[in-house]
Amino acid sequence: MNTPTHLQDGASTPFETQPWDAHARVDAHAYVAERVRYASHGTEVVGNLLLPAGGGRHPAVVVIGPVASVKEQAPMQYASRLAREGYAALAFDPRHHGESGGLPRRRESRQAKVEDLIASVDYLLGRAEVDAARIHLLGICQGVNWAIEAAVLDPRVRALGLIAGHYLTPETARLYLGSSEQVQRRLLRAEQAREHFQRTGEASYIPIVSAEDPDALLGAQVIREFYERWSCRGAFWNFHGLWENRITAMSESDIWGHQVEPWIGRLELRTLMIHADRAASGPAIPRELFARIPAKSKQLLWLGTRNQMQFYEDPLTLDVATQSLVGFLRAAGPTHP
């Protein structure tokens, strides 16, 4: 069968995720998307800042997504919806990922992601369109862990949203890897990979998802089915961004070895947790963690039997979650955490 010329894929040069105009902007009518660059600890971060139509100063939300994600995945789904509700929304590629700088590539670093969130707040404070008294954080899937930590460390953050969190605890690690022995095996391999990198400067990699490799980061078939298509390149798929199906092997120490509980125990600001039975951490772990949040103003919204992938791309689930977050943030008012 013949493929029409206009449907033939091929490399586009230079790489572009969108047809940015001369001012690196795309006018989506309800909001304007602006391609922005700023520094996080001396390294360039590339993001999309979505500014609502109309003048004035807007409340803002910094969005961070799942493990090894790029801004074009779940972060932009939420950012675009928040912008339509009057929020300046910043989705960015964390250092080591996507269009942002940082070596080695595809390293998951707890420290770097927390620093990037704080640097994103710094950047928003320099924008005339942003109300400095109403800056919030939103974490999705594994991003909840870094959003929690950044919110604890940065007093400028007024409220926090946690959606479909993959909360990193020892119980979560056993849930995904099958046993304490498997967790320890992965952590040992990560430490050996870290030592090798520190000694030689060479980073070793594992796939994020794979049907053949049992040591891929994530083994569930449904996760693989979602992620595999994101590594496609070419004129038709560059809007997906620069996601790669690999991660440094040493990254697993900051994943399966991380414990979010101590940070949960310090979470005093307004917090909304949105979860469901089939979301990343299952039905029990999020409820246990929510009970430990000491904030006087906190809310748990449970969305029945929805699954993790619905929180990434199902319009109805995305709308329910976003509207719930917007209602929660508006109730916070301009100056009260």
Backbone as numpy.savetxt, mean C-alpha at the origin, in Angstrom:
# Nx Ny Nz CAx CAy CAz Cx Cy Cz
-6.17 -15.86 -36.85 -7.02 -14.66 -36.85 -6.15 -13.41 -36.85
-6.51 -12.45 -37.67 -5.75 -11.23 -37.77 -6.04 -10.31 -36.57
-4.97 -9.67 -36.03 -5.13 -8.68 -34.96 -5.06 -7.29 -35.56
-6.11 -6.49 -35.42 -6.07 -5.13 -35.97 -4.88 -4.35 -35.43
-4.35 -3.47 -36.24 -3.16 -2.72 -35.87 -3.33 -1.99 -34.55
-4.52 -1.41 -34.33 -4.70 -0.62 -33.11 -4.79 -1.47 -31.86
-4.89 -2.81 -32.03 -4.93 -3.71 -30.87 -3.64 -4.51 -30.70
-2.63 -4.20 -31.50 -1.36 -4.89 -31.37 -0.53 -4.24 -30.26
-0.06 -5.07 -29.35 0.73 -4.56 -28.24 2.18 -4.44 -28.68
2.93 -3.70 -27.92 4.35 -3.54 -28.20 4.94 -2.57 -27.21
6.25 -2.52 -27.18 6.93 -1.65 -26.23 6.64 -0.19 -26.56
6.41 0.59 -25.54 6.24 2.03 -25.72 7.45 2.73 -25.13
7.99 3.68 -25.85 9.18 4.39 -25.39 8.92 5.88 -25.45
9.14 6.64 -24.40 9.54 6.16 -23.08 8.36 5.57 -22.32
8.66 4.88 -21.23 7.61 4.29 -20.40 6.75 5.40 -19.80
5.44 5.27 -19.92 4.50 6.20 -19.31 3.29 5.42 -18.81
2.84 5.74 -17.60 1.65 5.09 -17.07 0.37 5.76 -17.56
0.48 7.05 -17.92 -0.67 7.83 -18.39 -0.19 8.83 -19.44
-1.10 9.36 -20.25 -0.71 10.42 -21.19 -0.63 11.77 -20.46
0.42 11.94 -19.65 0.58 13.17 -18.88 0.76 14.37 -19.81
0.18 15.50 -19.45 0.35 16.69 -20.28 1.69 17.36 -19.99
1.90 18.54 -20.54 3.18 19.21 -20.39 3.49 19.57 -18.94
2.46 19.62 -18.10 2.65 19.92 -16.68 2.56 18.67 -15.81
2.69 17.50 -16.43 2.63 16.21 -15.73 1.31 16.05 -15.00
0.20 16.39 -15.68 -1.12 16.30 -15.08 -2.08 15.60 -16.03
-3.12 15.01 -15.44 -4.25 14.47 -16.19 -5.52 15.01 -15.55
-6.35 15.67 -16.34 -7.59 16.24 -15.83 -8.69 15.19 -15.93
-9.15 14.69 -14.77 -10.24 13.71 -14.73 -11.56 14.37 -14.35
-11.62 15.71 -14.48 -12.82 16.51 -14.23 -13.18 16.60 -12.75
-13.50 15.50 -12.10 -13.80 15.57 -10.67 -12.54 15.84 -9.85
-11.40 15.53 -10.43 -10.12 15.77 -9.80 -9.05 15.86 -10.89
-7.90 16.38 -10.50 -6.73 16.42 -11.38 -5.67 15.53 -10.77
-5.14 14.61 -11.58 -4.03 13.76 -11.14 -2.72 14.42 -11.55
-1.83 14.55 -10.61 -0.55 15.20 -10.86 0.59 14.22 -10.52
1.48 14.04 -11.46 2.66 13.19 -11.23 3.66 14.01 -10.42
4.00 13.53 -9.21 4.84 14.31 -8.31 6.10 13.54 -7.94
7.11 14.29 -7.56 8.38 13.72 -7.12 8.83 14.44 -5.84
9.30 13.68 -4.89 9.81 14.27 -3.66 10.81 13.30 -3.06
11.55 13.75 -2.07 12.63 12.94 -1.51 12.21 12.27 -0.22
12.68 11.04 -0.05 12.58 10.34 1.22 13.98 9.86 1.58
14.57 10.49 2.56 15.93 10.17 3.01 16.91 10.13 1.84
16.83 11.17 1.00 17.79 11.36 -0.07 17.50 10.61 -1.34
16.40 9.83 -1.38 16.04 9.05 -2.57 14.73 9.55 -3.13
14.63 9.60 -4.45 13.42 10.13 -5.09 12.26 9.16 -4.99
11.12 9.70 -4.59 9.85 8.97 -4.57 8.96 9.57 -5.66
8.32 8.70 -6.43 7.40 9.14 -7.48 5.98 8.76 -7.07
5.07 9.73 -7.15 3.70 9.47 -6.73 2.69 10.13 -7.64
1.44 9.81 -7.42 0.31 10.48 -8.06 -0.45 11.22 -6.97
-0.51 12.54 -7.10 -1.29 13.35 -6.18 -2.59 13.74 -6.87
-3.71 13.33 -6.30 -5.02 13.61 -6.86 -5.65 14.75 -6.09
-5.93 15.84 -6.80 -6.46 17.05 -6.18 -7.89 17.27 -6.63
-8.84 17.40 -5.70 -10.24 17.61 -6.08 -10.42 18.88 -6.90
-11.40 18.88 -7.76 -11.73 20.07 -8.54 -12.16 21.19 -7.60
-11.87 22.42 -8.00 -12.24 23.55 -7.16 -11.07 24.00 -6.31
-11.17 25.23 -5.81 -10.09 25.79 -5.02 -10.19 25.44 -3.56
-9.41 26.15 -2.77 -9.42 25.94 -1.33 -8.41 24.90 -0.88
-8.39 24.69 0.42 -7.49 23.71 1.03 -8.29 22.47 1.40
-7.76 21.34 1.02 -8.49 20.09 1.18 -7.87 19.22 2.27
-8.69 18.44 2.97 -8.11 17.39 3.81 -7.38 16.40 2.91
-6.44 15.67 3.47 -5.59 14.81 2.64 -5.44 13.42 3.24
-5.20 12.45 2.36 -4.95 11.07 2.77 -3.74 10.54 2.01
-2.78 10.00 2.73 -1.66 9.27 2.11 -2.02 7.80 2.12
-1.89 7.15 0.96 -2.33 5.76 0.80 -1.12 4.86 0.56
-1.01 3.77 1.32 0.02 2.77 1.09 -0.63 1.41 0.94
-0.15 0.63 -0.04 -0.83 -0.59 -0.43 -0.18 -1.87 0.05
-0.55 -2.99 -0.57 -0.11 -4.32 -0.16 1.39 -4.55 -0.33
1.83 -5.74 0.03 3.24 -6.11 -0.06 3.75 -5.90 -1.48
4.89 -5.23 -1.58 5.59 -5.03 -2.86 4.72 -4.37 -3.92
3.70 -3.63 -3.50 2.76 -3.05 -4.46 3.33 -1.79 -5.08
2.71 -1.37 -6.17 2.99 -0.08 -6.79 1.72 0.75 -6.72
1.86 2.03 -6.95 0.76 2.97 -6.75 -0.44 2.67 -7.64
-0.20 2.06 -8.81 -1.29 1.82 -9.76 -2.21 0.69 -9.33
-1.85 -0.06 -8.33 -2.71 -1.14 -7.86 -3.76 -0.58 -6.89
-4.01 -1.23 -5.80 -5.07 -0.79 -4.88 -4.95 0.67 -4.44
-3.73 1.22 -4.24 -3.68 2.61 -3.80 -4.43 3.59 -4.70
-4.31 3.43 -6.01 -5.01 4.36 -6.90 -6.51 4.13 -6.90
-6.95 2.91 -6.66 -8.39 2.65 -6.58 -9.01 3.48 -5.45
-8.33 3.51 -4.31 -8.85 4.27 -3.18 -8.60 5.77 -3.36
-7.43 6.13 -3.89 -7.10 7.55 -4.06 -8.10 8.24 -4.98
-8.48 7.59 -6.07 -9.42 8.22 -7.01 -10.79 8.42 -6.37
-11.21 7.47 -5.56 -12.51 7.60 -4.89 -12.46 8.69 -3.81
-11.35 8.75 -3.09 -11.21 9.78 -2.07 -11.19 11.18 -2.69
-10.53 11.31 -3.85 -10.46 12.61 -4.51 -11.85 13.08 -4.94
-12.69 12.15 -5.37 -14.05 12.53 -5.75 -14.87 12.98 -4.54
-14.42 12.60 -3.35 -15.11 13.01 -2.13 -14.50 14.25 -1.49
-13.58 14.89 -2.21 -13.02 16.14 -1.72 -11.71 16.04 -0.98
-11.05 14.88 -1.05 -9.77 14.68 -0.37 -8.61 14.74 -1.35
-7.56 15.45 -0.99 -6.32 15.34 -1.73 -5.72 13.98 -1.36
-5.50 13.13 -2.35 -5.06 11.76 -2.07 -3.73 11.51 -2.76
-2.78 11.01 -2.01 -1.43 10.74 -2.52 -1.16 9.24 -2.50
-1.00 8.67 -3.70 -0.57 7.27 -3.86 0.84 7.32 -4.43
1.75 6.53 -3.86 3.15 6.64 -4.27 3.78 5.25 -4.37
4.86 5.19 -5.15 5.69 3.99 -5.18 6.70 4.09 -4.04
6.64 3.19 -3.07 7.66 3.22 -2.01 9.06 3.04 -2.60
10.05 3.51 -1.87 11.43 3.29 -2.31 11.68 1.80 -2.57
12.51 1.54 -3.55 12.87 0.19 -4.02 11.82 -0.39 -4.97
10.72 0.32 -5.20 9.63 -0.24 -6.00 9.19 0.73 -7.09
8.64 0.16 -8.17 8.00 0.95 -9.21 8.92 2.00 -9.81
8.42 3.22 -9.91 9.18 4.31 -10.51 10.06 5.05 -9.52
9.96 4.73 -8.25 10.80 5.39 -7.24 12.21 4.80 -7.25
13.14 5.54 -6.68 14.51 5.07 -6.60 14.71 4.11 -5.44
15.95 3.73 -5.23 16.29 2.84 -4.12 16.81 1.50 -4.58
17.97 1.13 -4.05 18.59 -0.15 -4.34 18.79 -0.92 -3.04
18.70 -2.27 -3.10 18.37 -3.08 -4.27 16.90 -2.94 -4.65
16.59 -3.26 -5.88 15.21 -3.20 -6.32 14.39 -4.28 -5.63
13.11 -3.95 -5.42 12.12 -4.88 -4.88 12.48 -5.39 -3.50
13.02 -4.53 -2.70 13.27 -4.87 -1.29 12.12 -4.34 -0.44
11.53 -5.22 0.36 10.52 -4.82 1.32 11.23 -4.44 2.62
11.20 -3.16 2.93 11.86 -2.67 4.12 10.85 -1.96 5.01
10.62 -2.51 6.18 9.73 -1.86 7.16 10.18 -0.43 7.41
11.45 -0.24 7.66 11.96 1.09 7.98 11.73 2.05 6.82
12.04 1.62 5.59 11.90 2.50 4.44 10.44 2.90 4.22
9.52 1.96 4.39 8.12 2.29 4.14 7.56 3.24 5.19
7.95 3.07 6.42 7.52 4.01 7.46 8.10 5.39 7.18
9.37 5.43 6.83 10.01 6.71 6.49 9.34 7.35 5.29
8.97 6.55 4.29 8.32 7.10 3.09 6.96 7.71 3.43
6.21 7.08 4.33 4.93 7.65 4.74 5.12 9.00 5.41
6.10 9.09 6.28 6.36 10.36 6.97 6.85 11.41 5.98
7.70 10.99 5.02 8.16 11.91 3.98 6.99 12.39 3.11
5.99 11.53 2.91 4.81 11.91 2.14 4.00 12.96 2.88
3.91 12.83 4.20 3.26 13.87 5.00 4.03 15.18 4.88
5.36 15.10 4.95 6.19 16.29 4.76 5.85 16.98 3.44
5.75 16.17 2.38 5.47 16.73 1.06 4.10 17.41 1.03
3.09 16.77 1.58 1.75 17.36 1.56 1.70 18.67 2.33
2.47 18.77 3.40 2.48 20.00 4.18 3.03 21.18 3.39
3.77 20.88 2.33 4.30 21.94 1.48 3.38 22.32 0.33
2.23 21.68 0.24 1.29 21.97 -0.84 0.22 22.93 -0.35
0.03 24.01 -1.11 -0.94 25.03 -0.72 -2.37 24.49 -0.75
-2.61 23.41 -1.52 -3.96 22.87 -1.64 -4.37 22.00 -0.45
-3.46 21.73 0.47 -3.69 20.77 1.55 -3.90 21.49 2.88
-4.92 21.05 3.61 -5.18 21.54 4.97 -4.28 20.77 5.94
-3.29 21.45 6.49 -2.31 20.79 7.35 -2.91 20.20 8.61
-4.09 20.66 8.99 -4.74 20.15 10.21 -5.53 18.88 9.96
-5.61 18.45 8.69 -6.42 17.28 8.37 -5.67 16.36 7.40
-4.56 15.81 7.87 -3.80 14.83 7.09 -3.97 13.47 7.74
-4.34 12.47 6.94 -4.65 11.14 7.44 -3.84 10.10 6.67
-3.78 8.89 7.22 -3.12 7.77 6.56 -4.12 6.66 6.30
-3.92 5.96 5.18 -4.72 4.78 4.85 -3.78 3.65 4.47
-3.87 2.53 5.19 -3.10 1.34 4.86 -4.02 0.25 4.35
-3.58 -0.44 3.29 -4.34 -1.52 2.69 -3.50 -2.78 2.74
-4.11 -3.90 3.12 -3.42 -5.20 3.21 -2.17 -5.04 4.08
-0.99 -5.43 3.59 0.19 -5.36 4.42 0.60 -3.93 4.76
0.11 -2.98 3.96 0.39 -1.58 4.24 -0.14 -1.11 5.58
-1.11 -1.84 6.17 -1.64 -1.41 7.47 -0.53 -1.38 8.52
0.41 -2.30 8.45 1.46 -2.38 9.46 2.32 -1.12 9.47
2.67 -0.64 8.27 3.55 0.52 8.18 2.76 1.80 8.45
1.48 1.82 8.08 0.64 2.97 8.38 0.44 3.11 9.89
0.26 2.00 10.58 0.10 2.04 12.04 1.35 2.63 12.68
2.52 2.14 12.28 3.76 2.62 12.88 3.99 4.10 12.59
3.77 4.50 11.33 3.96 5.91 10.98 2.99 6.80 11.74
1.75 6.34 11.92 0.75 7.14 12.64 1.14 7.31 14.10
1.74 6.28 14.69 2.20 6.39 16.08 3.36 7.38 16.18
4.26 7.35 15.20 5.47 8.17 15.27 5.26 9.62 14.87
4.26 9.89 14.02 4.10 11.22 13.46 2.85 11.90 14.03
3.01 12.86 14.93 1.85 13.50 15.57 1.04 14.37 14.62
1.53 14.59 13.41 0.78 15.40 12.44 -0.37 14.62 11.82
-0.36 13.31 11.95 -1.42 12.46 11.40 -2.63 12.54 12.32
-3.80 12.84 11.75 -4.99 13.08 12.56 -5.87 11.85 12.72
-5.89 10.97 11.72 -6.72 9.77 11.81 -6.14 8.70 10.89
-6.56 7.46 11.11 -5.96 6.32 10.43 -7.04 5.37 9.94
-6.92 4.95 8.68 -7.79 3.92 8.13 -7.00 2.66 7.84
-7.57 1.51 8.21 -6.93 0.20 8.01 -7.92 -0.68 7.26
-7.59 -1.05 6.02 -8.53 -1.78 5.19 -7.95 -3.14 4.79
-8.70 -4.20 5.08 -8.34 -5.57 4.68 -6.90 -5.89 5.06
-6.55 -5.62 6.30 -5.18 -5.71 6.74 -4.61 -7.12 6.78
-3.39 -7.24 6.25 -2.57 -8.45 6.45 -1.66 -8.13 7.64
-2.22 -8.28 8.84 -1.53 -7.87 10.05 -0.41 -8.85 10.36
0.79 -8.32 10.50 1.96 -9.18 10.66 2.16 -9.52 12.13
1.86 -10.77 12.45 2.02 -11.32 13.78 2.59 -12.73 13.63
3.14 -13.32 14.69 3.57 -14.71 14.60 2.45 -15.65 14.17
1.23 -15.37 14.63 0.10 -16.21 14.25 -0.19 -16.11 12.75
-0.08 -14.90 12.20 -0.28 -14.73 10.76 0.78 -15.48 9.98
2.02 -15.39 10.42 3.10 -16.10 9.72 2.84 -17.60 9.70
2.43 -18.16 10.83 2.13 -19.60 10.86 0.93 -19.92 9.97
-0.04 -19.04 9.94 -1.24 -19.25 9.12 -0.87 -19.37 7.65
0.06 -18.54 7.20 0.43 -18.53 5.78 1.49 -19.57 5.43
2.38 -19.87 6.35 3.49 -20.78 6.04 3.27 -22.19 6.56
2.30 -22.39 7.42 1.92 -23.74 7.80 2.39 -24.22 9.15
3.51 -23.70 9.64 4.02 -24.17 10.93 5.11 -23.22 11.42
5.42 -23.31 12.70 6.51 -22.52 13.26 7.84 -22.90 12.63
7.99 -24.19 12.30 9.23 -24.65 11.68 9.44 -24.00 10.32
8.36 -23.89 9.55 8.47 -23.25 8.24 8.77 -21.76 8.38
8.19 -21.13 9.38 8.48 -19.71 9.62 9.96 -19.54 9.91
10.50 -20.38 10.79 11.90 -20.26 11.15 12.81 -20.55 9.96
12.41 -21.48 9.11 13.21 -21.79 7.91 13.27 -20.57 6.99
12.12 -19.91 6.80 12.09 -18.73 5.95 12.93 -17.59 6.55
12.83 -17.40 7.86 13.58 -16.33 8.50 15.08 -16.59 8.44
15.48 -17.85 8.56 16.89 -18.20 8.44 17.38 -17.91 7.03
16.59 -18.28 6.04 16.97 -18.01 4.65 17.09 -16.50 4.41
16.17 -15.74 4.98 16.22 -14.29 4.82 17.48 -13.70 5.45
17.85 -14.21 6.62 19.04 -13.71 7.29 20.29 -14.06 6.49
20.33 -15.26 5.93 21.47 -15.64 5.10 21.55 -14.77 3.86
20.41 -14.44 3.27 20.38 -13.57 2.10 20.85 -12.16 2.46
20.46 -11.69 3.65 20.89 -10.37 4.10 22.41 -10.33 4.30
22.94 -11.36 4.93 24.38 -11.43 5.16 25.13 -11.47 3.84
24.60 -12.22 2.87 25.23 -12.29 1.55 25.21 -10.92 0.88
24.11 -10.21 0.99 24.02 -8.89 0.38 24.99 -7.92 1.04
25.08 -7.95 2.35 25.98 -7.05 3.06 27.44 -7.35 2.72
27.74 -8.61 2.46 29.11 -9.02 2.16 29.50 -8.75 0.72
28.57 -8.95 -0.21 28.90 -8.91 -1.65 28.20 -7.79 -2.42
27.13 -7.24 -1.86 26.34 -6.26 -2.61 25.39 -6.90 -3.59
25.29 -8.23 -3.61 24.41 -8.93 -4.53 23.14 -9.37 -3.80
22.00 -9.02 -4.37 20.71 -9.39 -3.78 20.17 -10.63 -4.48
19.68 -11.59 -3.71 19.02 -12.77 -4.26 17.51 -12.55 -4.18
16.77 -13.23 -5.07 15.34 -12.98 -5.21 14.52 -14.25 -5.14
13.27 -14.08 -4.69 12.26 -15.13 -4.75 11.05 -14.55 -5.46
10.23 -15.38 -6.11 9.00 -14.84 -6.70 7.99 -14.48 -5.63
7.15 -13.51 -5.93 6.06 -13.20 -5.03 4.99 -14.28 -5.13
4.66 -14.66 -6.36 3.71 -15.75 -6.59 4.28 -16.66 -7.66
3.98 -17.96 -7.56 4.47 -18.92 -8.54 3.69 -20.22 -8.41
3.36 -20.81 -9.55 2.70 -22.11 -9.53 3.72 -23.24 -9.36
4.99 -22.96 -9.62 6.03 -23.99 -9.58 6.92 -23.93 -8.34
7.18 -22.75 -7.84 8.15 -22.57 -6.77 7.45 -22.58 -5.40
7.67 -23.62 -4.60 7.01 -23.68 -3.28 7.53 -22.63 -2.30
8.65 -22.00 -2.63 9.21 -20.99 -1.75 8.86 -19.58 -2.19
7.89 -19.43 -3.07 7.39 -18.10 -3.39 6.85 -17.44 -2.12
6.83 -16.13 -2.11 6.40 -15.41 -0.91 4.99 -15.80 -0.51
4.06 -15.84 -1.47 2.66 -16.11 -1.20 2.20 -17.28 -2.04
1.60 -18.30 -1.40 1.32 -19.53 -2.11 -0.11 -19.74 -2.57
-1.06 -18.97 -2.06 -2.45 -19.23 -2.39 -2.73 -18.99 -3.87
-3.49 -19.87 -4.47 -3.80 -19.77 -5.89 -4.52 -18.47 -6.23
-5.47 -18.06 -5.39 -6.23 -16.85 -5.69 -5.34 -15.62 -5.69
-4.32 -15.60 -4.82 -3.38 -14.49 -4.81 -2.57 -14.49 -6.10
-2.12 -15.67 -6.51 -1.35 -15.78 -7.76 -2.18 -15.32 -8.95
-3.44 -15.73 -8.99 -4.29 -15.36 -10.12 -4.47 -13.84 -10.21
-4.47 -13.17 -9.08 -4.59 -11.70 -9.10 -3.31 -11.06 -9.59
-2.16 -11.50 -9.07 -0.91 -10.78 -9.30 -0.25 -11.07 -10.64
-0.42 -12.24 -11.19 0.35 -12.60 -12.38 0.20 -11.60 -13.52
-0.99 -11.06 -13.71 -1.20 -10.16 -14.83 -0.52 -8.80 -14.67
-0.10 -8.47 -13.45 0.48 -7.16 -13.21 1.90 -7.02 -13.74
2.54 -8.12 -14.07 3.91 -8.03 -14.59 3.94 -7.83 -16.10
2.78 -7.77 -16.77 2.74 -7.54 -18.22 3.24 -6.14 -18.53
3.96 -6.00 -19.64 4.46 -4.72 -20.11 4.01 -4.49 -21.54
4.18 -3.27 -22.01 3.82 -2.93 -23.38 2.84 -1.78 -23.40
2.55 -1.28 -24.58 1.71 -0.10 -24.72 0.34 -0.26 -24.07
-0.17 -1.49 -24.06 -1.50 -1.70 -23.50 -1.50 -1.88 -21.99
-0.35 -2.15 -21.40 -0.32 -2.50 -19.98 0.55 -1.59 -19.12
1.15 -0.57 -19.71 1.99 0.32 -18.91 1.21 1.08 -17.84
-0.11 1.19 -18.02 -0.90 1.86 -16.97 -0.90 1.05 -15.68
-0.45 -0.21 -15.75 -0.30 -1.02 -14.54 0.88 -0.58 -13.68
1.76 0.27 -14.22 2.94 0.64 -13.46 4.05 -0.38 -13.60
5.00 -0.32 -12.70 6.21 -1.16 -12.81 6.27 -2.24 -11.74
5.16 -2.97 -11.59 5.18 -4.09 -10.65 6.00 -5.24 -11.25
6.77 -5.91 -10.40 7.57 -7.07 -10.81 7.26 -8.25 -9.91
7.21 -9.43 -10.48 6.92 -10.65 -9.71 8.19 -11.20 -9.08
8.76 -10.41 -8.21 9.95 -10.84 -7.46 10.10 -9.93 -6.26
10.84 -10.43 -5.30 11.14 -9.69 -4.08 12.47 -10.20 -3.57
13.26 -9.34 -2.93 14.53 -9.82 -2.39 14.26 -10.86 -1.30
15.06 -11.89 -1.28 14.87 -12.96 -0.29 15.00 -12.44 1.13
15.85 -11.42 1.33 16.03 -10.89 2.68 14.79 -10.14 3.16
13.88 -9.80 2.25 12.67 -9.08 2.64 11.80 -9.87 3.61
11.89 -11.19 3.57 10.99 -12.00 4.40 11.20 -11.75 5.89
12.39 -11.26 6.27 12.60 -10.98 7.70 11.72 -9.83 8.17
11.44 -8.86 7.28 10.57 -7.75 7.63 9.10 -8.07 7.40
8.82 -9.28 6.93 7.43 -9.70 6.73 7.07 -10.73 7.79
7.59 -11.94 7.64 7.23 -13.00 8.59 7.87 -12.78 9.96
8.88 -11.93 10.04 9.51 -11.66 11.33 9.00 -10.44 12.04
8.08 -9.70 11.41 7.58 -8.46 12.03 6.45 -8.77 13.00
6.35 -7.92 14.03 5.25 -8.03 14.99 4.59 -6.66 15.15
3.36 -6.56 14.73 2.65 -5.28 14.77 2.05 -4.99 16.14
1.93 -6.01 16.99 1.25 -5.82 18.27 1.79 -4.66 19.11
3.12 -4.49 19.27 3.59 -3.38 20.09 3.15 -2.01 19.56
3.05 -1.88 18.25 2.62 -0.62 17.66 1.12 -0.44 17.82
0.37 -1.52 17.69 -1.08 -1.47 17.95 -1.33 -0.95 19.36
-0.53 -1.39 20.30 -0.70 -1.00 21.69 -0.40 0.46 21.96
0.18 1.17 20.98 0.51 2.59 21.14 -0.40 3.48 20.30
-1.41 2.88 19.68 -2.25 3.61 18.73 -3.34 4.39 19.47
-3.09 5.67 19.66 -4.00 6.52 20.44 -4.92 7.37 19.56
-4.61 7.53 18.28 -5.42 8.42 17.45 -6.63 7.70 16.89
-7.55 8.46 16.32 -8.79 7.91 15.77 -8.45 6.87 14.71
-9.07 5.68 14.83 -8.73 4.58 13.94 -9.99 3.85 13.48
-10.08 3.66 12.17 -11.13 2.84 11.58 -10.51 1.60 10.98
-10.95 0.43 11.42 -10.51 -0.84 10.85 -11.68 -1.43 10.06
-11.42 -1.74 8.78 -12.42 -2.37 7.92 -11.88 -3.74 7.52
-12.69 -4.78 7.73 -12.22 -6.13 7.44 -13.43 -6.99 7.05
-13.17 -8.26 6.75 -14.22 -9.20 6.38 -13.71 -10.62 6.63
-14.62 -11.58 6.60 -14.28 -12.95 6.94 -13.15 -13.51 6.08
-13.15 -13.19 4.78 -12.18 -13.77 3.86 -11.11 -12.78 3.42
-10.92 -11.74 4.21 -9.83 -10.80 3.96 -8.53 -11.36 4.53
-7.42 -10.66 4.28 -6.08 -11.22 4.38 -5.77 -11.98 5.66
-6.10 -11.43 6.82 -5.72 -12.05 8.09 -6.77 -12.98 8.65
-7.85 -13.23 7.86 -8.89 -14.11 8.36 -9.79 -13.43 9.37
-10.71 -14.17 9.97 -11.72 -13.55 10.83 -11.30 -13.28 12.27
-10.27 -13.94 12.77 -9.97 -13.84 14.20 -8.91 -12.80 14.53
-7.79 -12.80 13.80 -6.65 -11.95 14.15 -7.01 -10.47 14.18
-7.71 -9.93 13.17 -8.04 -8.49 13.22 -8.89 -8.13 14.44
-9.86 -8.97 14.79 -10.69 -8.67 15.96 -9.86 -8.62 17.24
-8.91 -9.56 17.35 -8.05 -9.57 18.54 -7.20 -8.30 18.60
-6.66 -7.89 17.46 -5.82 -6.69 17.44 -6.65 -5.43 17.69
-7.85 -5.39 17.12 -8.70 -4.21 17.32 -8.99 -4.00 18.81
-9.20 -5.09 19.52 -9.50 -4.99 20.96 -8.33 -4.39 21.73
-7.11 -4.48 21.19 -5.93 -3.97 21.87 -5.63 -2.51 21.56
-6.33 -1.93 20.59 -6.09 -0.53 20.25 -6.58 0.34 21.40
-5.72 1.17 22.00 -6.13 1.96 23.17 -6.86 3.25 22.82
-6.97 3.59 21.53 -7.62 4.84 21.15 -9.03 4.93 21.71
-9.39 6.11 22.20 -10.74 6.30 22.72 -11.77 6.30 21.60
-11.34 6.76 20.43 -12.24 6.80 19.27 -11.75 5.79 18.24
-12.40 4.65 18.18 -12.04 3.62 17.22 -13.30 2.92 16.76
-13.25 2.38 15.54 -14.42 1.71 14.99 -13.99 0.51 14.17
-14.69 -0.60 14.32 -14.47 -1.79 13.51 -15.69 -2.00 12.62
-15.47 -1.99 11.32 -16.53 -2.24 10.35 -16.27 -3.58 9.69
-17.20 -4.52 9.86 -17.03 -5.87 9.32 -17.95 -6.03 8.11
-17.35 -6.34 6.96 -18.10 -6.42 5.72 -18.38 -7.87 5.33
-18.94 -8.61 6.27 -19.47 -9.95 6.00 -18.45 -10.91 5.43
-18.81 -11.55 4.32 -17.98 -12.61 3.74 -17.17 -12.13 2.55
-17.02 -10.82 2.37 -16.20 -10.33 1.25 -14.79 -10.87 1.36
-14.11 -10.99 0.20 -12.75 -11.53 0.19 -11.73 -10.46 -0.15
-10.46 -10.80 0.00 -9.39 -9.82 -0.14 -9.37 -9.15 -1.51
-9.58 -9.92 -2.58 -9.48 -9.34 -3.91 -10.59 -8.33 -4.17
-11.72 -8.48 -3.49 -12.78 -7.50 -3.64 -12.35 -6.14 -3.09
-11.51 -6.14 -2.07 -11.01 -4.89 -1.53 -9.99 -4.23 -2.45
-9.54 -4.96 -3.48 -8.59 -4.42 -4.44 -9.26 -3.89 -5.70
-10.35 -4.55 -6.16 -10.85 -4.16 -7.48 -12.36 -4.31 -7.69
-13.11 -4.76 -6.72 -14.56 -4.84 -6.86 -15.15 -3.46 -6.58
-15.78 -2.81 -7.58 -16.27 -1.44 -7.37 -17.21 -1.28 -6.19
-18.08 -2.26 -5.97 -19.03 -2.13 -4.87 -18.33 -2.18 -3.51
-17.39 -3.11 -3.37 -16.65 -3.20 -2.12 -15.77 -1.97 -1.91
-15.12 -1.53 -2.96 -14.29 -0.33 -2.88 -15.13 0.88 -2.47
-16.32 1.00 -3.04 -17.17 2.14 -2.70 -17.65 2.08 -1.26
-18.05 0.90 -0.80 -18.49 0.76 0.58 -17.36 1.12 1.54
-16.17 0.58 1.28 -15.04 0.85 2.16 -14.66 2.33 2.15
-14.61 2.92 0.94 -14.21 4.33 0.84 -15.23 5.24 1.49
-16.51 5.01 1.24 -17.54 5.85 1.83 -17.54 5.74 3.36
-17.28 4.56 3.86 -17.20 4.37 5.31 -16.01 5.14 5.88
-14.88 5.09 5.18 -13.71 5.84 5.62 -13.97 7.35 5.58
-14.58 7.82 4.51 -14.87 9.25 4.39 -15.79 9.71 5.53
-16.82 8.94 5.83 -17.71 9.29 6.94 -16.97 9.36 8.25
-16.05 8.41 8.46 -15.28 8.38 9.69 -14.35 9.59 9.78
-13.68 9.93 8.68 -12.76 11.06 8.69 -13.50 12.38 8.88
-14.65 12.52 8.26 -15.40 13.76 8.41 -15.89 13.94 9.84
-16.22 12.85 10.48 -16.67 12.95 11.87 -15.54 13.37 12.81
-14.29 13.18 12.34 -13.15 13.53 13.19 -13.02 15.02 13.36
-13.54 15.82 12.41 -13.40 17.26 12.50 -12.01 17.71 12.09
-11.77 19.02 12.06 -10.50 19.53 11.52 -9.30 19.43 12.44
-9.49 19.34 13.76 -8.33 19.45 14.64 -8.25 18.40 15.73
-9.19 17.49 15.80 -9.20 16.55 16.92 -8.82 15.15 16.45
-7.78 14.53 17.03 -7.38 13.19 16.62 -8.36 12.15 17.08
